[in-house]
Amino acid sequence: MLNPSLDVAALAERYRKKQRLQILDVLEPALAERIHLCLTRETPWGVVYNEGTRNVTVEADELRTMAPQERGRRAMVATHRAREGFQFLYHAYLMLANYKAGKNKDLFLTSVFEALNSEPMLDFVRQVTGISTVVKCDAQATLYAPGHFLTRHNDDADASMHRRVAYVLGFTKSWHPDWGGLLQFYDDDDNVTDVFMPRFNSLSLFTVPQFHAVTYVAPYAPMGRLAITGWFQDP
């Protein structure tokens, strides 16, 4: 799965300085292209958003039959809620939930989920981050289309989730920073301290908690921001 040319020691040194980094060309090229194909042509996208502390998932089948007016209404309400607190809105395929339910077993993302939880991948994350207790990860595929976003938060709301390292495995080709969808990090005064661009075949890792957000994708963006995201977790 991983690109064999990666210098793990050098990556670990970079990670130690800021407790975050973005790794380019992280997967073997053929695998990265196959995942990109799955995300662009094969994935049954639903949509996720939150209503306060309640997470709402609209599965692909329901989304396909939902009237455009209702889809627009829900998106507008979620966007308005972002004025006053934490809010997210984007397309998603919940890899962990579907895997546990035994759904879409032939979808290539099922194999990707297993690879993310394989010992070589987990050991790579342990070595890069220095967090030896990592034993598993969850995952969701995400598509941030124009109008989608994830507001500022630190991933530490629920200690029972055992989140140690957040990750974004990127599959977006030829993105421009003017289109939004940037992974931004903030200090305690809300200043932006670091920005990771959406890049194809990249892996962004950062220790939890750190305040961050995915910026609003502009209406004029000609494509969506594609990624697989989640957390590497301890027992």
N, C-alpha and C positions, 0 to 999 in steps of 0.2 A: 504493500500500500504506500509506504513512505518512500520518498526519493532517497536512494542510497547515498547520494552525494552530500547530504546534509551534515554539517559540522556541529554535532550536538554540544560539544564543550564550548564552542564559540557562542552558540545560541544561549546556553545556560548563563554565560557571563553577561550577555546583553540583557537577559531577563532579570538577573540579580540587581541591576542598577535601577530599574524602574518598576519591577514587578509586572511588566507587560512587554510584549513585542509582537511584531508581525513578521511571519516567516514566508518568504516567497518561494515558489516552485516546490511546495511541500510534498506533493504527491507525485507518483510516477505519471508522466504526461498522458499516457493512454487512459489511465483511470480517471484523471481529471476531466478529460474530454467525455468519457462515458457518463460521468455524473452530470456534467453540463447538459448532455443530451437528455438524460432522465428528467432533469429539472425543467427543461424547456419544452419537452414533447410528451412526457409520460406521466408526470406527477398530477394526481387529482387534488387540485388546490381548493382548500376551504378558506375561511377568513377567521381571524381571532381579534378580539378586543376585550377591554375590561369595563365593567360597570362598578366603579369603586374597587373593592377588594375581590369582587367576583369576576372570574375569567370566563368569557363567553367564546365558544367554538361553534362556528357554523360549518358543518361538513360539506364536502364538495357536492354531494347529491342535493342537499337542501339549497345550497347557494345557486345551483343551476336552475332550480325551479322558482326561486324567489323573484318577485317582481322587481324590475329595475328601480322603481320608486322606493320600495322598501330597502333595497340595498343602499340607495343614496341617502335615505333618511337615517339609517343606522350609522353610516360613515359620518354624516354631518353632526349627529349627536355626539359621537365619540370625539370628533375634532373639537367641538365646543367644550367638552369636559376637560380637554387638555389645557384650557386656559387656567384652570384652578387646581390641578393636581396631576399625579402620575396617570399616564394614559398611553395605550398602544393601539395600533390598528395596522394590520398587514395580512397578506395571504400566508397560509401555513399548511404544512402537512405534518401531523404529529407523529414522528417516527417511533418514539417509545410507546405511545399509547396504542398505535396500530400494530406494532410488533407484539405487544402483550396480548392483544385481542386476536392475533392470528390473521389479521386482514392483509390483503394485497401481498401475499407471500412471494409472488413472482415479480413484484416491483423491484427494480435494482436498488432502491433505497433500503430495502430490507437487508441486503448484503452489506451495504455501507454501514448500517447501524451495527451489525455484528463486527465489522472490521474496526469501528471506533472503540468497541469494547474488547478488542483482542489484546492479548498481553503485549505484543510489540508496540501497539499504539499507546497503551496505558503506561508502559515503561518509558517510552519516549517523553511523554508529558511529565512523568516523575523526574526524569533526568534534567529536562529543560527548566522546570519550575522549582526543583528542589523540594517538592511536596511529596514525600514518600508514601503518604497514606491513601493516595488516589487508587481506587479499585474499580471504578465504573464510570459511565457517563450516560446522560440522557441526550436526546437529539430531537430537533424539529427542522424540517426544511422550511425556508422562508423566502417569500417574494414580496419585496417592498415596491409596489407600483406607485405611480404619481398620486400624491395625497396621503401616503402612508408614513408612519413615524413611530418612534419609541422614545418617550420623554425621559428626562434625567432621573436616574435611580442608581442604587448600588448593589442590587442582587442579594441583599442580606435580610430581606423581610421575613423569611421563614427559616429559622435555624434547623428545623427538622429535615430540610432538603439536603443538608450536608454538602453544600456547594463550596468547593475550594478554588477551582479555576474555571473561569468562563472562557468560552471559545467561539470563534466565528470562522468557519471554513468557507472561504469565498469562491464563488464561481461566476462572478460578473466580468464580462469582457468589455473593454474599451469604454470605461466609465469616465465621466467628466465631473470634477468637483462642484461645478455650478449646478449640477442636477440634484445635489443633496445626498441623502443616504450615507453620510459620513459617520463613522464611529468616533465620537468625541469623548474626551476625558476632562474632568473638571477638578479644580482644587476646592478648598473649603469656602472660598470667596466667589465661587461660581465662574472663575476664569477658566477658559479653555487652555489646558496644559499640553494636550497631545491630540493628534487626529490620525486615524487610519483610513486610507482610501479603500473603497471596494475594489479588490483586485482578483483576477482569475488565478486559481490554484494557489491561494494564500491561506495561512492559518494565523489568526490573531488569538493570542492567549493573554489573560490577565487575572491576577489573584483577586479573589473576592474578599472584602468589599472594596470597590472603587466606583466613584460616581462617574457615570457615563450615559450616553444617549445615542440613538441613531437619528440623525437630523431628517427633517421633513423632505420627502422626495418631491421635487418641483413638478408642477403640472406640465411643463414643457419637456420633461425627461422622456426620451424616445423609447425607453425600455425599462425593465424592472431590475432591482438589485437582488441577486440570487445568492443564497448562502445556506449552509447547514449550521445551526447554532445550538448551544446548550451549555452544560456545566460538567466538568469532571468532578467526581464526588468521592468522599471517603465513606467508610461503612455506615 
